[in-house]
Amino acid sequence: MDQKGIHQSISGCWRQRTSPVGYAARTLNPNASYHVLKNLCRVKINLVHNAVRVAYPTFLLHFGVLPMSHFRRAYVPGGSFFFTVVTERRAPILCTDSSRIFLRTVIRECRQRWPFRIDAMVLLDNHLHAILTLPEGDTRYSARWGWIKKEFTKAYLADGGIEQVRSGSQIRQRRRGVLQRRFWEHALRDEEDYARHFDYIHYNPVKHGYVESVQDWPYSTFHRWVKQGVYPADWGSKAHDVMEFDDLDTSAME
């Protein structure tokens, strides 16, 4: 099949999408190698041997998000988790140039301490969502997020960042008013649950009204997956249809 035929087939499959199961469920092959992707037309794109030569978008470089070849599957039973992290009082601080640099740095350093793979991430001004896959048998995501939040807060305040007014209990507990103490976690049950949250993350900027099309939001792994053939570039555009994710709002803590 030539390039034009592949594009037409993928576009046709996208227009016929009616199932509530995530788009990624029909394009990712979770039983193949992490970089072996499969589109709806059974066109296989093997990226295992040349993944390190892929030109990753600016967001991924900023966050040090590089593939880890020893992770074998996109979805790992018991090892793939969806997370939400929110700023204190939902202050709009995360998308500034300095905050993105701090977050990129602490995530990279955290991955050096405790390896994990970032399958999907979106950064909005007052919260972020992510799917992380941890090594087999490792469930210490609380240690990872606790360290990321602590180090980000230290860097943010040292740079002159303004924290929110703290309550008496926060002061007594030496908590800062930058990020909410809790984060929200959802253990992904199966491939369909994984794919649904994968789509939810990438559609989030449109859901919250930041942009009209997913491709217009720069701080997202969506651009990586477009390059690797998982999404068409115009996926998630309001020009096509408004996507509904009400069933996920509870687990996502929106």
C-alpha positions as protocol buffer text, in pm:
chain_id: "A"
residue {
  index: 1
  type: MET
  ca { x: 0 y: 0 z: 0 }
}
residue {
  index: 2
  type: ASP
  ca { x: 144 y: 340 z: -90 }
}
residue {
  index: 3
  type: GLN
  ca { x: 160 y: 642 z: 142 }
}
residue {
  index: 4
  type: LYS
  ca { x: -159 y: 794 z: -2 }
}
residue {
  index: 5
  type: GLY
  ca { x: -349 y: 472 z: 43 }
}
residue {
  index: 6
  type: ILE
  ca { x: -231 y: 435 z: 402 }
}
residue {
  index: 7
  type: HIS
  ca { x: -338 y: 792 z: 483 }
}
residue {
  index: 8
  type: GLN
  ca { x: -682 y: 743 z: 326 }
}
residue {
  index: 9
  type: SER
  ca { x: -734 y: 416 z: 511 }
}
residue {
  index: 10
  type: ILE
  ca { x: -638 y: 566 z: 846 }
}
residue {
  index: 11
  type: SER
  ca { x: -859 y: 869 z: 784 }
}
residue {
  index: 12
  type: GLY
  ca { x: -1150 y: 642 z: 690 }
}
residue {
  index: 13
  type: CYS
  ca { x: -1109 y: 436 z: 1005 }
}
residue {
  index: 14
  type: TRP
  ca { x: -1101 y: 756 z: 1213 }
}
residue {
  index: 15
  type: ARG
  ca { x: -1426 y: 880 z: 1062 }
}
residue {
  index: 16
  type: GLN
  ca { x: -1594 y: 549 z: 1141 }
}
residue {
  index: 17
  type: ARG
  ca { x: -1487 y: 551 z: 1505 }
}
residue {
  index: 18
  type: THR
  ca { x: -1795 y: 490 z: 1721 }
}
residue {
  index: 19
  type: SER
  ca { x: -1674 y: 267 z: 2004 }
}
residue {
  index: 20
  type: PRO
  ca { x: -1614 y: 426 z: 2346 }
}
residue {
  index: 21
  type: VAL
  ca { x: -1287 y: 235 z: 2361 }
}
residue {
  index: 22
  type: GLY
  ca { x: -990 y: 471 z: 2317 }
}
residue {
  index: 23
  type: TYR
  ca { x: -844 y: 542 z: 1975 }
}
residue {
  index: 24
  type: ALA
  ca { x: -512 y: 411 z: 2096 }
}
residue {
  index: 25
  type: ALA
  ca { x: -664 y: 66 z: 2153 }
}
residue {
  index: 26
  type: ARG
  ca { x: -697 y: 26 z: 1780 }
}
residue {
  index: 27
  type: THR
  ca { x: -351 y: 151 z: 1696 }
}
residue {
  index: 28
  type: LEU
  ca { x: -118 y: 35 z: 1973 }
}
residue {
  index: 29
  type: ASN
  ca { x: -28 y: -331 z: 1983 }
}
residue {
  index: 30
  type: PRO
  ca { x: 21 y: -381 z: 2359 }
}
residue {
  index: 31
  type: ASN
  ca { x: 162 y: -731 z: 2314 }
}
residue {
  index: 32
  type: ALA
  ca { x: 441 y: -617 z: 2083 }
}
residue {
  index: 33
  type: SER
  ca { x: 763 y: -438 z: 2166 }
}
residue {
  index: 34
  type: TYR
  ca { x: 710 y: -91 z: 2311 }
}
residue {
  index: 35
  type: HIS
  ca { x: 808 y: 74 z: 1983 }
}
residue {
  index: 36
  type: VAL
  ca { x: 616 y: -157 z: 1753 }
}
residue {
  index: 37
  type: LEU
  ca { x: 301 y: 29 z: 1660 }
}
residue {
  index: 38
  type: LYS
  ca { x: 9 y: -95 z: 1456 }
}
residue {
  index: 39
  type: ASN
  ca { x: -259 y: 114 z: 1284 }
}
residue {
  index: 40
  type: LEU
  ca { x: -612 y: 12 z: 1204 }
}
residue {
  index: 41
  type: CYS
  ca { x: -521 y: -103 z: 857 }
}
residue {
  index: 42
  type: ARG
  ca { x: -266 y: -352 z: 994 }
}
residue {
  index: 43
  type: VAL
  ca { x: 23 y: -143 z: 867 }
}
residue {
  index: 44
  type: LYS
  ca { x: 308 y: -216 z: 1105 }
}
residue {
  index: 45
  type: ILE
  ca { x: 569 y: 47 z: 1178 }
}
residue {
  index: 46
  type: ASN
  ca { x: 868 y: -109 z: 1351 }
}
residue {
  index: 47
  type: LEU
  ca { x: 1057 y: 158 z: 1542 }
}
residue {
  index: 48
  type: VAL
  ca { x: 1268 y: -59 z: 1771 }
}
residue {
  index: 49
  type: HIS
  ca { x: 1596 y: -21 z: 1582 }
}
residue {
  index: 50
  type: ASN
  ca { x: 1565 y: 344 z: 1489 }
}
residue {
  index: 51
  type: ALA
  ca { x: 1379 y: 489 z: 1787 }
}
residue {
  index: 52
  type: VAL
  ca { x: 1686 y: 671 z: 1913 }
}
residue {
  index: 53
  type: ARG
  ca { x: 1704 y: 855 z: 1582 }
}
residue {
  index: 54
  type: VAL
  ca { x: 1347 y: 987 z: 1601 }
}
residue {
  index: 55
  type: ALA
  ca { x: 1330 y: 1367 z: 1628 }
}
residue {
  index: 56
  type: TYR
  ca { x: 1126 y: 1409 z: 1945 }
}
residue {
  index: 57
  type: PRO
  ca { x: 916 y: 1724 z: 1984 }
}
residue {
  index: 58
  type: THR
  ca { x: 1026 y: 2008 z: 2208 }
}
residue {
  index: 59
  type: PHE
  ca { x: 807 y: 1901 z: 2498 }
}
residue {
  index: 60
  type: LEU
  ca { x: 968 y: 1558 z: 2519 }
}
residue {
  index: 61
  type: LEU
  ca { x: 1318 y: 1699 z: 2508 }
}
residue {
  index: 62
  type: HIS
  ca { x: 1229 y: 1946 z: 2780 }
}
residue {
  index: 63
  type: PHE
  ca { x: 1108 y: 1667 z: 3004 }
}
residue {
  index: 64
  type: GLY
  ca { x: 1385 y: 1422 z: 2925 }
}
residue {
  index: 65
  type: VAL
  ca { x: 1124 y: 1173 z: 2804 }
}
residue {
  index: 66
  type: LEU
  ca { x: 1317 y: 915 z: 2607 }
}
residue {
  index: 67
  type: PRO
  ca { x: 1216 y: 555 z: 2534 }
}
residue {
  index: 68
  type: MET
  ca { x: 1349 y: 285 z: 2763 }
}
residue {
  index: 69
  type: SER
  ca { x: 1397 y: -23 z: 2548 }
}
residue {
  index: 70
  type: HIS
  ca { x: 1387 y: -272 z: 2833 }
}
residue {
  index: 71
  type: PHE
  ca { x: 1020 y: -198 z: 2888 }
}
residue {
  index: 72
  type: ARG
  ca { x: 846 y: -438 z: 2653 }
}
residue {
  index: 73
  type: ARG
  ca { x: 481 y: -337 z: 2644 }
}
residue {
  index: 74
  type: ALA
  ca { x: 276 y: -21 z: 2622 }
}
residue {
  index: 75
  type: TYR
  ca { x: 36 y: -163 z: 2881 }
}
residue {
  index: 76
  type: VAL
  ca { x: 185 y: -365 z: 3164 }
}
residue {
  index: 77
  type: PRO
  ca { x: -61 y: -545 z: 3397 }
}
residue {
  index: 78
  type: GLY
  ca { x: -11 y: -408 z: 3747 }
}
residue {
  index: 79
  type: GLY
  ca { x: 259 y: -170 z: 3629 }
}
residue {
  index: 80
  type: SER
  ca { x: 80 y: 107 z: 3435 }
}
residue {
  index: 81
  type: PHE
  ca { x: -81 y: 388 z: 3632 }
}
residue {
  index: 82
  type: PHE
  ca { x: -273 y: 707 z: 3556 }
}
residue {
  index: 83
  type: PHE
  ca { x: -194 y: 1011 z: 3772 }
}
residue {
  index: 84
  type: THR
  ca { x: -325 y: 1362 z: 3833 }
}
residue {
  index: 85
  type: VAL
  ca { x: -116 y: 1626 z: 4014 }
}
residue {
  index: 86
  type: VAL
  ca { x: -278 y: 1963 z: 4094 }
}
residue {
  index: 87
  type: THR
  ca { x: -138 y: 2297 z: 4208 }
}
residue {
  index: 88
  type: GLU
  ca { x: -241 y: 2445 z: 4543 }
}
residue {
  index: 89
  type: ARG
  ca { x: -575 y: 2626 z: 4498 }
}
residue {
  index: 90
  type: ARG
  ca { x: -532 y: 2548 z: 4128 }
}
residue {
  index: 91
  type: ALA
  ca { x: -293 y: 2837 z: 4082 }
}
residue {
  index: 92
  type: PRO
  ca { x: -190 y: 2873 z: 3713 }
}
residue {
  index: 93
  type: ILE
  ca { x: 185 y: 2822 z: 3755 }
}
residue {
  index: 94
  type: LEU
  ca { x: 288 y: 2509 z: 3564 }
}
residue {
  index: 95
  type: CYS
  ca { x: 313 y: 2632 z: 3205 }
}
residue {
  index: 96
  type: THR
  ca { x: 557 y: 2917 z: 3261 }
}
residue {
  index: 97
  type: ASP
  ca { x: 901 y: 2881 z: 3105 }
}
residue {
  index: 98
  type: SER
  ca { x: 1073 y: 2843 z: 3441 }
}
residue {
  index: 99
  type: SER
  ca { x: 821 y: 2591 z: 3578 }
}
residue {
  index: 100
  type: ARG
  ca { x: 856 y: 2372 z: 3271 }
}
residue {
  index: 101
  type: ILE
  ca { x: 1234 y: 2378 z: 3309 }
}
residue {
  index: 102
  type: PHE
  ca { x: 1210 y: 2285 z: 3678 }
}
residue {
  index: 103
  type: LEU
  ca { x: 964 y: 2005 z: 3608 }
}
residue {
  index: 104
  type: ARG
  ca { x: 1174 y: 1871 z: 3322 }
}
residue {
  index: 105
  type: THR
  ca { x: 1481 y: 1866 z: 3545 }
}
residue {
  index: 106
  type: VAL
  ca { x: 1326 y: 1696 z: 3845 }
}
residue {
  index: 107
  type: ILE
  ca { x: 1154 y: 1433 z: 3630 }
}
residue {
  index: 108
  type: ARG
  ca { x: 1483 y: 1352 z: 3461 }
}
residue {
  index: 109
  type: GLU
  ca { x: 1660 y: 1326 z: 3797 }
}
residue {
  index: 110
  type: CYS
  ca { x: 1380 y: 1116 z: 3941 }
}
residue {
  index: 111
  type: ARG
  ca { x: 1405 y: 871 z: 3652 }
}
residue {
  index: 112
  type: GLN
  ca { x: 1775 y: 835 z: 3723 }
}
residue {
  index: 113
  type: ARG
  ca { x: 1693 y: 736 z: 4081 }
}
residue {
  index: 114
  type: TRP
  ca { x: 1386 y: 525 z: 4015 }
}
residue {
  index: 115
  type: PRO
  ca { x: 1339 y: 424 z: 3648 }
}
residue {
  index: 116
  type: PHE
  ca { x: 997 y: 454 z: 3487 }
}
residue {
  index: 117
  type: ARG
  ca { x: 854 y: 515 z: 3143 }
}
residue {
  index: 118
  type: ILE
  ca { x: 633 y: 810 z: 3056 }
}
residue {
  index: 119
  type: ASP
  ca { x: 371 y: 676 z: 2814 }
}
residue {
  index: 120
  type: ALA
  ca { x: 155 y: 989 z: 2806 }
}
residue {
  index: 121
  type: MET
  ca { x: 159 y: 1330 z: 2971 }
}
residue {
  index: 122
  type: VAL
  ca { x: -15 y: 1662 z: 2938 }
}
residue {
  index: 123
  type: LEU
  ca { x: 79 y: 1978 z: 3124 }
}
residue {
  index: 124
  type: LEU
  ca { x: -186 y: 2244 z: 3185 }
}
residue {
  index: 125
  type: ASP
  ca { x: -145 y: 2561 z: 3386 }
}
residue {
  index: 126
  type: ASN
  ca { x: -288 y: 2421 z: 3710 }
}
residue {
  index: 127
  type: HIS
  ca { x: -257 y: 2043 z: 3681 }
}
residue {
  index: 128
  type: LEU
  ca { x: -98 y: 1761 z: 3489 }
}
residue {
  index: 129
  type: HIS
  ca { x: -203 y: 1411 z: 3391 }
}
residue {
  index: 130
  type: ALA
  ca { x: 31 y: 1127 z: 3313 }
}
residue {
  index: 131
  type: ILE
  ca { x: 47 y: 755 z: 3248 }
}
residue {
  index: 132
  type: LEU
  ca { x: 361 y: 602 z: 3394 }
}
residue {
  index: 133
  type: THR
  ca { x: 475 y: 244 z: 3355 }
}
residue {
  index: 134
  type: LEU
  ca { x: 703 y: 114 z: 3627 }
}
residue {
  index: 135
  type: PRO
  ca { x: 943 y: -181 z: 3607 }
}
residue {
  index: 136
  type: GLU
  ca { x: 799 y: -522 z: 3682 }
}
residue {
  index: 137
  type: GLY
  ca { x: 727 y: -567 z: 4051 }
}
residue {
  index: 138
  type: ASP
  ca { x: 786 y: -198 z: 4132 }
}
residue {
  index: 139
  type: THR
  ca { x: 489 y: -3 z: 4267 }
}
residue {
  index: 140
  type: ARG
  ca { x: 677 y: 281 z: 4441 }
}
residue {
  index: 141
  type: TYR
  ca { x: 502 y: 556 z: 4253 }
}
residue {
  index: 142
  type: SER
  ca { x: 438 y: 746 z: 4577 }
}
residue {
  index: 143
  type: ALA
  ca { x: 813 y: 780 z: 4634 }
}
residue {
  index: 144
  type: ARG
  ca { x: 857 y: 909 z: 4281 }
}
residue {
  index: 145
  type: TRP
  ca { x: 580 y: 1168 z: 4292 }
}
residue {
  index: 146
  type: GLY
  ca { x: 671 y: 1275 z: 4645 }
}
residue {
  index: 147
  type: TRP
  ca { x: 1028 y: 1342 z: 4533 }
}
residue {
  index: 148
  type: ILE
  ca { x: 919 y: 1520 z: 4213 }
}
residue {
  index: 149
  type: LYS
  ca { x: 679 y: 1746 z: 4401 }
}
residue {
  index: 150
  type: LYS
  ca { x: 930 y: 1826 z: 4677 }
}
residue {
  index: 151
  type: GLU
  ca { x: 1214 y: 1910 z: 4438 }
}
residue {
  index: 152
  type: PHE
  ca { x: 989 y: 2110 z: 4205 }
}
residue {
  index: 153
  type: THR
  ca { x: 857 y: 2313 z: 4501 }
}
residue {
  index: 154
  type: LYS
  ca { x: 1210 y: 2387 z: 4624 }
}
residue {
  index: 155
  type: ALA
  ca { x: 1323 y: 2505 z: 4280 }
}
residue {
  index: 156
  type: TYR
  ca { x: 1006 y: 2707 z: 4221 }
}
residue {
  index: 157
  type: LEU
  ca { x: 1033 y: 2894 z: 4552 }
}
residue {
  index: 158
  type: ALA
  ca { x: 1409 y: 2946 z: 4521 }
}
residue {
  index: 159
  type: ASP
  ca { x: 1342 y: 3117 z: 4187 }
}
residue {
  index: 160
  type: GLY
  ca { x: 1102 y: 3362 z: 4352 }
}
residue {
  index: 161
  type: GLY
  ca { x: 782 y: 3177 z: 4277 }
}
residue {
  index: 162
  type: ILE
  ca { x: 479 y: 3286 z: 4479 }
}
residue {
  index: 163
  type: GLU
  ca { x: 305 y: 3025 z: 4691 }
}
residue {
  index: 164
  type: GLN
  ca { x: -57 y: 3031 z: 4797 }
}
residue {
  index: 165
  type: VAL
  ca { x: -163 y: 3143 z: 5143 }
}
residue {
  index: 166
  type: ARG
  ca { x: -101 y: 2857 z: 5384 }
}
residue {
  index: 167
  type: SER
  ca { x: -336 y: 2743 z: 5657 }
}
residue {
  index: 168
  type: GLY
  ca { x: -225 y: 2698 z: 6017 }
}
residue {
  index: 169
  type: SER
  ca { x: -205 y: 2321 z: 5974 }
}
residue {
  index: 170
  type: GLN
  ca { x: 6 y: 2361 z: 5660 }
}
residue {
  index: 171
  type: ILE
  ca { x: 248 y: 2584 z: 5847 }
}
residue {
  index: 172
  type: ARG
  ca { x: 267 y: 2344 z: 6142 }
}
residue {
  index: 173
  type: GLN
  ca { x: 330 y: 2053 z: 5905 }
}
residue {
  index: 174
  type: ARG
  ca { x: 585 y: 2259 z: 5709 }
}
residue {
  index: 175
  type: ARG
  ca { x: 387 y: 2217 z: 5390 }
}
residue {
  index: 176
  type: ARG
  ca { x: 431 y: 2476 z: 5117 }
}
residue {
  index: 177
  type: GLY
  ca { x: 150 y: 2632 z: 4914 }
}
residue {
  index: 178
  type: VAL
  ca { x: 268 y: 2526 z: 4570 }
}
residue {
  index: 179
  type: LEU
  ca { x: 129 y: 2180 z: 4492 }
}
residue {
  index: 180
  type: GLN
  ca { x: -158 y: 2000 z: 4660 }
}
residue {
  index: 181
  type: ARG
  ca { x: -42 y: 1745 z: 4914 }
}
residue {
  index: 182
  type: ARG
  ca { x: -227 y: 1459 z: 4750 }
}
residue {
  index: 183
  type: PHE
  ca { x: -201 y: 1321 z: 4402 }
}
residue {
  index: 184
  type: TRP
  ca { x: -458 y: 1096 z: 4238 }
}
residue {
  index: 185
  type: GLU
  ca { x: -373 y: 752 z: 4110 }
}
residue {
  index: 186
  type: HIS
  ca { x: -565 y: 494 z: 3912 }
}
residue {
  index: 187
  type: ALA
  ca { x: -419 y: 150 z: 3842 }
}
residue {
  index: 188
  type: LEU
  ca { x: -503 y: 76 z: 3479 }
}
residue {
  index: 189
  type: ARG
  ca { x: -698 y: -248 z: 3472 }
}
residue {
  index: 190
  type: ASP
  ca { x: -654 y: -364 z: 3114 }
}
residue {
  index: 191
  type: GLU
  ca { x: -572 y: -250 z: 2761 }
}
residue {
  index: 192
  type: GLU
  ca { x: -908 y: -77 z: 2711 }
}
residue {
  index: 193
  type: ASP
  ca { x: -873 y: 115 z: 3038 }
}
residue {
  index: 194
  type: TYR
  ca { x: -519 y: 211 z: 2937 }
}
residue {
  index: 195
  type: ALA
  ca { x: -630 y: 332 z: 2593 }
}
residue {
  index: 196
  type: ARG
  ca { x: -924 y: 529 z: 2732 }
}
residue {
  index: 197
  type: HIS
  ca { x: -702 y: 719 z: 2977 }
}
residue {
  index: 198
  type: PHE
  ca { x: -438 y: 759 z: 2705 }
}
residue {
  index: 199
  type: ASP
  ca { x: -696 y: 942 z: 2493 }
}
residue {
  index: 200
  type: TYR
  ca { x: -825 y: 1137 z: 2794 }
}
residue {
  index: 201
  type: ILE
  ca { x: -480 y: 1279 z: 2863 }
}
residue {
  index: 202
  type: HIS
  ca { x: -425 y: 1399 z: 2510 }
}
residue {
  index: 203
  type: TYR
  ca { x: -776 y: 1544 z: 2473 }
}
residue {
  index: 204
  type: ASN
  ca { x: -753 y: 1733 z: 2805 }
}
residue {
  index: 205
  type: PRO
  ca { x: -650 y: 2075 z: 2664 }
}
residue {
  index: 206
  type: VAL
  ca { x: -958 y: 2071 z: 2438 }
}
residue {
  index: 207
  type: LYS
  ca { x: -1179 y: 1947 z: 2723 }
}
residue {
  index: 208
  type: HIS
  ca { x: -1076 y: 2247 z: 2935 }
}
residue {
  index: 209
  type: GLY
  ca { x: -1112 y: 2496 z: 2651 }
}
residue {
  index: 210
  type: TYR
  ca { x: -745 y: 2588 z: 2609 }
}
residue {
  index: 211
  type: VAL
  ca { x: -749 y: 2505 z: 2237 }
}
residue {
  index: 212
  type: GLU
  ca { x: -991 y: 2393 z: 1967 }
}
residue {
  index: 213
  type: SER
  ca { x: -769 y: 2108 z: 1850 }
}
residue {
  index: 214
  type: VAL
  ca { x: -536 y: 1875 z: 2040 }
}
residue {
  index: 215
  type: GLN
  ca { x: -253 y: 1943 z: 1798 }
}
residue {
  index: 216
  type: ASP
  ca { x: -253 y: 2313 z: 1896 }
}
residue {
  index: 217
  type: TRP
  ca { x: -144 y: 2244 z: 2255 }
}
residue {
  index: 218
  type: PRO
  ca { x: 237 y: 2217 z: 2277 }
}
residue {
  index: 219
  type: TYR
  ca { x: 283 y: 2062 z: 2621 }
}
residue {
  index: 220
  type: SER
  ca { x: 170 y: 1709 z: 2546 }
}
residue {
  index: 221
  type: THR
  ca { x: 305 y: 1374 z: 2429 }
}
residue {
  index: 222
  type: PHE
  ca { x: 38 y: 1380 z: 2159 }
}
residue {
  index: 223
  type: HIS
  ca { x: 293 y: 1511 z: 1909 }
}
residue {
  index: 224
  type: ARG
  ca { x: 521 y: 1211 z: 1966 }
}
residue {
  index: 225
  type: TRP
  ca { x: 238 y: 968 z: 1898 }
}
residue {
  index: 226
  type: VAL
  ca { x: 137 y: 1153 z: 1582 }
}
residue {
  index: 227
  type: LYS
  ca { x: 492 y: 1113 z: 1453 }
}
residue {
  index: 228
  type: GLN
  ca { x: 485 y: 744 z: 1537 }
}
residue {
  index: 229
  type: GLY
  ca { x: 154 y: 684 z: 1361 }
}
residue {
  index: 230
  type: VAL
  ca { x: -75 y: 623 z: 1658 }
}
residue {
  index: 231
  type: TYR
  ca { x: -292 y: 932 z: 1604 }
}
residue {
  index: 232
  type: PRO
  ca { x: -380 y: 1126 z: 1289 }
}
residue {
  index: 233
  type: ALA
  ca { x: -270 y: 1488 z: 1326 }
}
residue {
  index: 234
  type: ASP
  ca { x: -628 y: 1617 z: 1335 }
}
residue {
  index: 235
  type: TRP
  ca { x: -744 y: 1376 z: 1606 }
}
residue {
  index: 236
  type: GLY
  ca { x: -936 y: 1545 z: 1884 }
}
residue {
  index: 237
  type: SER
  ca { x: -1040 y: 1851 z: 1684 }
}
residue {
  index: 238
  type: LYS
  ca { x: -1375 y: 2009 z: 1763 }
}
residue {
  index: 239
  type: ALA
  ca { x: -1419 y: 2041 z: 1388 }
}
residue {
  index: 240
  type: HIS
  ca { x: -1480 y: 1665 z: 1384 }
}
residue {
  index: 241
  type: ASP
  ca { x: -1676 y: 1606 z: 1703 }
}
residue {
  index: 242
  type: VAL
  ca { x: -1670 y: 1678 z: 2075 }
}
residue {
  index: 243
  type: MET
  ca { x: -1539 y: 1378 z: 2265 }
}
residue {
  index: 244
  type: GLU
  ca { x: -1695 y: 1278 z: 2593 }
}
residue {
  index: 245
  type: PHE
  ca { x: -1497 y: 1146 z: 2889 }
}
residue {
  index: 246
  type: ASP
  ca { x: -1746 y: 1195 z: 3170 }
}
residue {
  index: 247
  type: ASP
  ca { x: -1689 y: 837 z: 3282 }
}
residue {
  index: 248
  type: LEU
  ca { x: -1328 y: 919 z: 3367 }
}
residue {
  index: 249
  type: ASP
  ca { x: -1375 y: 1245 z: 3554 }
}
residue {
  index: 250
  type: THR
  ca { x: -1393 y: 1064 z: 3890 }
}
residue {
  index: 251
  type: SER
  ca { x: -1069 y: 871 z: 3849 }
}
residue {
  index: 252
  type: ALA
  ca { x: -902 y: 1179 z: 3698 }
}
residue {
  index: 253
  type: MET
  ca { x: -1026 y: 1405 z: 3980 }
}
residue {
  index: 254
  type: GLU
  ca { x: -1139 y: 1676 z: 3739 }
}
